[in-house]
Amino acid sequence: MAERLAGVFSDFRLEVFAARHHFDPPHRVEPERVAALRALWDSARARLAGHGLTDPPRPPWPASTHEG
């Protein structure tokens, strides 16, 4: 799946959160790693806004979970 997505999205990045269960989400346990994903989403949001496109939905957790 990662190879397929990398072929579609030029800025695709794979982040693996090994041994995580959906009841133990990474944004609670490893917020610093999720910050990298948040940065990617924020850059995508900025690119969309630069083209006059609709702002995509925000991630399901508040921004404060990724800030140091």
CNS distance restraints for C-alpha pairs under 8 A (distance, minus, plus):
assign (resid   1 and name CA) (resid   5 and name CA) 6.28 0.50 0.50
assign (resid   2 and name CA) (resid   6 and name CA) 6.06 0.50 0.50
assign (resid   2 and name CA) (resid  14 and name CA) 6.88 0.50 0.50
assign (resid   3 and name CA) (resid   7 and name CA) 6.32 0.50 0.50
assign (resid   4 and name CA) (resid   8 and name CA) 6.64 0.50 0.50
assign (resid   5 and name CA) (resid   9 and name CA) 6.00 0.50 0.50
assign (resid   5 and name CA) (resid  12 and name CA) 6.78 0.50 0.50
assign (resid   6 and name CA) (resid  10 and name CA) 6.47 0.50 0.50
assign (resid   6 and name CA) (resid  11 and name CA) 7.57 0.50 0.50
assign (resid   6 and name CA) (resid  12 and name CA) 5.23 0.50 0.50
assign (resid   6 and name CA) (resid  13 and name CA) 7.60 0.50 0.50
assign (resid  15 and name CA) (resid  37 and name CA) 7.98 0.50 0.50
assign (resid  17 and name CA) (resid  26 and name CA) 6.86 0.50 0.50
assign (resid  20 and name CA) (resid  24 and name CA) 6.15 0.50 0.50
assign (resid  20 and name CA) (resid  25 and name CA) 6.65 0.50 0.50
assign (resid  20 and name CA) (resid  26 and name CA) 6.95 0.50 0.50
assign (resid  21 and name CA) (resid  25 and name CA) 6.48 0.50 0.50
assign (resid  24 and name CA) (resid  28 and name CA) 7.37 0.50 0.50
assign (resid  24 and name CA) (resid  29 and name CA) 7.25 0.50 0.50
assign (resid  25 and name CA) (resid  29 and name CA) 6.64 0.50 0.50
assign (resid  26 and name CA) (resid  30 and name CA) 5.20 0.50 0.50
assign (resid  26 and name CA) (resid  31 and name CA) 6.74 0.50 0.50
assign (resid  26 and name CA) (resid  33 and name CA) 8.00 0.50 0.50
assign (resid  26 and name CA) (resid  34 and name CA) 6.93 0.50 0.50
assign (resid  27 and name CA) (resid  31 and name CA) 4.76 0.50 0.50
assign (resid  27 and name CA) (resid  33 and name CA) 7.96 0.50 0.50
assign (resid  27 and name CA) (resid  34 and name CA) 5.75 0.50 0.50
assign (resid  27 and name CA) (resid  61 and name CA) 7.64 0.50 0.50
assign (resid  27 and name CA) (resid  65 and name CA) 6.95 0.50 0.50
assign (resid  27 and name CA) (resid  66 and name CA) 7.62 0.50 0.50
assign (resid  28 and name CA) (resid  65 and name CA) 7.45 0.50 0.50
assign (resid  30 and name CA) (resid  34 and name CA) 6.62 0.50 0.50
assign (resid  31 and name CA) (resid  35 and name CA) 6.18 0.50 0.50
assign (resid  31 and name CA) (resid  65 and name CA) 6.15 0.50 0.50
assign (resid  31 and name CA) (resid  66 and name CA) 5.15 0.50 0.50
assign (resid  32 and name CA) (resid  36 and name CA) 7.27 0.50 0.50
assign (resid  32 and name CA) (resid  66 and name CA) 6.04 0.50 0.50
assign (resid  32 and name CA) (resid  67 and name CA) 7.83 0.50 0.50
assign (resid  32 and name CA) (resid  68 and name CA) 7.89 0.50 0.50
assign (resid  33 and name CA) (resid  37 and name CA) 7.34 0.50 0.50
assign (resid  34 and name CA) (resid  38 and name CA) 6.24 0.50 0.50
assign (resid  34 and name CA) (resid  66 and name CA) 6.61 0.50 0.50
assign (resid  35 and name CA) (resid  39 and name CA) 6.12 0.50 0.50
assign (resid  35 and name CA) (resid  66 and name CA) 4.95 0.50 0.50
assign (resid  35 and name CA) (resid  67 and name CA) 7.35 0.50 0.50
assign (resid  36 and name CA) (resid  40 and name CA) 6.42 0.50 0.50
assign (resid  37 and name CA) (resid  41 and name CA) 6.28 0.50 0.50
assign (resid  38 and name CA) (resid  42 and name CA) 6.06 0.50 0.50
assign (resid  38 and name CA) (resid  59 and name CA) 7.93 0.50 0.50
assign (resid  38 and name CA) (resid  66 and name CA) 7.70 0.50 0.50
assign (resid  39 and name CA) (resid  43 and name CA) 6.17 0.50 0.50
assign (resid  40 and name CA) (resid  44 and name CA) 6.28 0.50 0.50
assign (resid  41 and name CA) (resid  45 and name CA) 6.13 0.50 0.50
assign (resid  42 and name CA) (resid  46 and name CA) 6.23 0.50 0.50
assign (resid  43 and name CA) (resid  47 and name CA) 6.24 0.50 0.50
assign (resid  44 and name CA) (resid  48 and name CA) 6.23 0.50 0.50
assign (resid  45 and name CA) (resid  49 and name CA) 6.21 0.50 0.50
assign (resid  45 and name CA) (resid  55 and name CA) 6.16 0.50 0.50
assign (resid  45 and name CA) (resid  56 and name CA) 6.58 0.50 0.50
assign (resid  46 and name CA) (resid  50 and name CA) 6.14 0.50 0.50
assign (resid  47 and name CA) (resid  51 and name CA) 6.58 0.50 0.50
assign (resid  48 and name CA) (resid  52 and name CA) 6.41 0.50 0.50
assign (resid  48 and name CA) (resid  53 and name CA) 5.14 0.50 0.50
assign (resid  48 and name CA) (resid  54 and name CA) 6.94 0.50 0.50
assign (resid  48 and name CA) (resid  55 and name CA) 6.78 0.50 0.50
assign (resid  49 and name CA) (resid  53 and name CA) 5.45 0.50 0.50
assign (resid  49 and name CA) (resid  54 and name CA) 6.85 0.50 0.50
assign (resid  49 and name CA) (resid  55 and name CA) 6.53 0.50 0.50
assign (resid  61 and name CA) (resid  65 and name CA) 7.13 0.50 0.50
assign (resid  63 and name CA) (resid  67 and name CA) 7.01 0.50 0.50
